[in-house]
Amino acid sequence: MGSLLMTVLPLALGAAVSPTLLALQLLVLTGTTHRLARAWALALGATLTLGIFSVLCVTALSRIRPHHEAHKSAGEAAVLLVSGVLLAAVAIRSLFHRPTAGEQHSSKIAQRLTTAPTAWFLGVGAVGMLVNFSTLLLVLPAVHEITHSSADTASKAVVYAVLFVIVLLPVLVPVLLVTVLGTGADRTLDATHAWVTRNGRTIGTVIEGVFAVYLVVKGLRALP
């Protein structure tokens, strides 16, 4: 399990660096109306989307059954290279196009914060994760590593749980802080929200670029 965890961990951490999801959650938590209920609804929506995406990945990847080592290496290389190229495209788009889908979505949330029902934020979290392509493109190769690992089922389940929790940290940590600390977390949230608003695009682009190179290099090395 240790080697599988070390392989998946960098991808999980990269997927967790999500300015889009963090900005959405901070926007909700710096509001004044039912902020905790809305923030938990957002976190649930993001969790559901991630869960559905992961199940789809496992289902699709499980159908790819390598018959020999060369076939296995070719499949692994294909997943890594495709994910890396798509992530590079996302990085280029983030660099040159404004606003991103996530920023547009944040703007819509800001306009409806005072009147939107709490249940609406379930959809906000779901769509926020769905349009967060950089996260999903890193989850895909991570799930591939788990699916085709030689580790036992229990080990795979543990590593997947670690992946799942780490990826959701941007929506879970802020709402847990407010749940535990209440208004004591407000100053930290306000400062973090302002910082993410100023630097989110730069952070996202750098992470996307770095992991695009990482995936492409790893994919090339996996070629049979």
C-alpha positions in Angstrom: 0.0 0.0 0.0 2.9 2.4 0.8 4.1 2.5 -2.8 0.6 3.0 -4.2 0.0 5.8 -1.7 3.2 7.6 -2.6 2.3 7.4 -6.3 -1.2 8.8 -5.7 -0.3 11.4 -3.1 1.3 14.0 -5.4 -1.7 13.8 -7.7 -4.1 14.2 -4.8 -2.2 17.2 -3.5 -2.2 18.8 -6.9 -5.9 18.2 -7.3 -6.5 19.7 -3.9 -5.0 23.0 -4.9 -8.2 24.3 -6.3 -8.7 28.1 -6.1 -12.0 27.7 -7.9 -13.6 25.5 -5.2 -11.9 27.4 -2.4 -13.1 30.7 -3.7 -16.7 29.4 -4.0 -16.7 28.1 -0.4 -15.1 31.3 1.0 -17.6 33.4 -0.9 -20.4 31.4 0.8 -18.8 31.5 4.3 -18.1 35.3 4.2 -21.8 35.9 3.5 -24.4 36.6 6.3 -27.3 34.4 5.5 -27.4 30.7 6.6 -23.7 30.5 5.7 -23.0 27.2 7.5 -26.0 25.4 6.0 -25.1 26.7 2.6 -21.4 25.8 2.9 -22.2 22.3 4.0 -24.6 22.0 1.0 -21.9 23.2 -1.3 -19.4 20.7 0.2 -22.0 17.9 -0.3 -22.6 18.9 -3.9 -18.8 18.8 -4.6 -18.5 15.5 -2.9 -21.3 13.9 -5.0 -19.8 15.1 -8.2 -16.4 13.8 -7.3 -17.9 10.5 -6.2 -19.8 10.1 -9.5 -16.8 11.1 -11.5 -14.6 8.6 -9.6 -17.2 5.8 -10.2 -17.3 6.6 -13.9 -13.5 6.5 -14.0 -13.3 3.2 -12.2 -16.0 1.7 -14.4 -14.3 2.8 -17.6 -10.7 1.9 -16.5 -11.8 -1.5 -15.2 -12.8 -2.4 -18.7 -9.3 -1.8 -19.9 -7.7 -5.1 -18.8 -4.0 -5.4 -19.8 -3.1 -8.8 -21.2 0.6 -8.4 -20.7 3.1 -5.9 -19.2 3.6 -4.0 -22.5 -0.2 -3.5 -22.8 -0.4 -2.3 -19.2 2.4 0.2 -19.8 0.8 1.5 -22.9 -2.5 2.0 -21.1 -0.8 3.8 -18.3 1.1 6.0 -20.6 -2.0 6.9 -22.6 -3.9 8.0 -19.5 -1.0 10.0 -18.2 -0.3 11.7 -21.6 -3.9 12.5 -22.3 -4.4 14.0 -18.8 -1.1 15.9 -19.1 -2.0 17.4 -22.6 -5.5 18.3 -21.5 -4.1 19.9 -18.3 -1.7 21.9 -20.4 -4.6 23.1 -22.5 -6.4 24.2 -19.3 -3.3 26.0 -18.1 -3.1 27.9 -21.4 -6.8 28.8 -21.3 -6.4 30.0 -17.7 -3.5 32.2 -18.8 -5.1 33.9 -21.8 -8.9 33.8 -21.3 -11.0 35.8 -18.8 -13.1 35.0 -17.0 -12.9 31.3 -16.3 -16.0 29.1 -15.8 -15.4 29.1 -12.1 -15.1 32.8 -11.9 -18.3 33.3 -13.9 -20.0 30.8 -11.5 -18.6 32.8 -8.5 -20.1 35.9 -9.9 -23.5 34.3 -10.2 -23.3 33.1 -6.6 -22.4 36.6 -5.4 -25.5 38.0 -7.1 -27.8 35.5 -5.6 -26.3 35.1 -2.1 -29.1 37.0 -0.3 -32.0 35.3 -1.9 -31.0 31.8 -3.1 -32.4 28.9 -1.1 -29.9 26.7 0.7 -30.7 23.7 -1.6 -29.4 25.8 -4.5 -25.9 25.6 -3.1 -25.9 21.8 -3.5 -26.0 22.5 -7.2 -23.3 25.2 -6.8 -20.9 22.7 -5.3 -21.7 20.1 -7.9 -21.2 22.4 -10.8 -18.1 24.0 -9.1 -16.5 20.6 -9.0 -17.7 19.7 -12.5 -16.1 22.8 -14.1 -12.9 22.4 -12.0 -11.1 20.6 -14.9 -7.6 20.8 -13.3 -8.8 18.8 -10.3 -10.7 16.1 -12.4 -7.7 15.7 -14.8 -5.5 14.9 -11.8 -8.1 12.6 -10.2 -8.3 10.5 -13.4 -4.6 9.3 -13.4 -4.8 8.8 -9.6 -7.9 6.5 -10.0 -6.1 4.7 -12.8 -3.1 4.0 -10.5 -5.4 2.7 -7.9 -7.6 0.6 -10.3 -4.6 -1.1 -11.9 -2.5 -1.5 -8.8 -1.4 -5.0 -7.7 -2.3 -4.0 -4.1 -5.1 -5.8 -2.3 -8.7 -4.5 -2.3 -8.5 -3.1 1.3 -5.3 -1.2 0.5 -6.9 0.3 -2.6 -9.9 1.3 -0.6 -7.7 3.1 1.9 -5.7 4.9 -0.7 -8.8 5.9 -2.6 -10.3 7.3 0.7 -7.1 9.3 1.2 -7.4 10.7 -2.3 -11.1 11.5 -1.9 -10.6 13.4 1.4 -7.5 15.3 0.2 -9.2 16.5 -3.0 -12.2 17.8 -1.0 -10.0 19.8 1.5 -10.7 23.2 -0.2 -14.4 22.9 0.6 -14.1 20.9 3.8 -11.5 22.8 5.8 -13.2 26.3 5.7 -16.6 25.0 6.7 -15.1 22.8 9.5 -13.2 25.9 10.8 -16.5 27.9 10.9 -18.4 25.0 12.4 -15.8 24.6 15.2 -14.7 28.2 15.8 -17.8 30.1 14.7 -17.2 33.9 14.3 -13.7 33.3 15.6 -12.7 32.2 12.1 -14.1 35.3 10.3 -10.9 37.3 10.1 -9.0 34.3 8.7 -11.7 33.6 6.2 -11.9 37.3 5.1 -8.1 37.5 4.7 -8.0 34.2 2.8 -10.8 35.1 0.6 -9.1 38.4 -0.4 -5.8 36.6 -1.1 -7.4 33.9 -3.2 -9.4 36.5 -5.2 -6.1 38.3 -6.0 -3.9 35.3 -6.7 -6.3 32.4 -7.5 -5.7 32.5 -11.3 -1.9 32.6 -10.9 -1.9 29.7 -8.4 -4.2 27.7 -10.6 -2.2 28.3 -13.8 1.1 27.4 -12.1 -0.3 24.2 -10.6 -1.8 23.2 -13.9 1.4 23.9 -15.8 3.6 22.0 -13.3 1.4 19.0 -13.2 0.9 19.0 -17.0 4.7 18.6 -17.3 4.8 16.0 -14.5 2.1 13.9 -16.2 3.6 14.1 -19.7 7.1 13.2 -18.5 5.7 10.3 -16.5 3.6 9.2 -19.4 6.6 9.2 -21.8 8.6 7.2 -19.3 5.8 4.6 -19.1 5.8 4.0 -22.8 6.7 0.4 -23.6 
